[in-house]
């Protein structure tokens, strides 16, 4: 793992964020995450204005590790990096995007769930993969089964992670960090429930800490 991946792994949980109103919500959300001990975000390009959200969060909290998610094109990678993104997450394994990030020395977590994906990721020298959509693709059981032939990878599962299954995932040595939107849902954000977001972050960090200590 590189330095950035180690820092992400140390935090242990990555909130996956879709912000429809970055000017209204990005700073308050960044404040809430940092207050909850989760100075990290994957800001998805599922919403227009993702780059604005990245910029606002990065300016408000330079200590935060902010990445871009649901990245589909090299143009979005450029946009994200210009806004201050430190890492790129893609839903699937697009080798053009992997090569583009590697040419810029930028950390990319491509979504991988099959042995074929892992083979390709191995060829590109990747070490940490997004495992997406985690629960729907077989969950922790599949992640563990995949690590038998591919012990060189750590994964960042997202998709269906919640407070209920976080401990199970976090306890596995194959897991670099867990991603999810459960602590940053549209309901929480649209209704400005910042304290609740902070509480969910605190709970999540505690769960990961305890699971790893076992
Ligand atoms: C992602 O893009 O990583 C997922 O959509 C997050 O999945 P979740 O909403 O089930 O946490």
Boltz pocket constraint, residues with backbone or C-beta under 6 A from the ligand:
constraints:
  - pocket:
      binder: B
      contacts: [[A, 16], [A, 69], [A, 132], [A, 158], [A, 159], [A, 160], [A, 161], [A, 179], [A, 180], [A, 181], [A, 182]]
      max_distance: 6.0
